């Protein structure tokens, strides 16, 4: 029982703590991705760098990009949940037949 409360407290803390985190650049986008940050640092460090790869598909807006990212995450979570459930069920079933 005590262990469950500790785990719930840790989960709530991990969900709330990013809201109190002090962002380095308050004027810029707060939730920019790592790709954007990497691109900025590359431009600072290597001014003559030329991109060697172009994206196959460029979403028309940021909302569609977020939608596609969320859809990708949901499909991945569904596949992981199915595989973990399948393996758990297989393990339980194998124990019951011995």
Long-range contacts (C-beta under 8 A, 24 or more apart in sequence): none
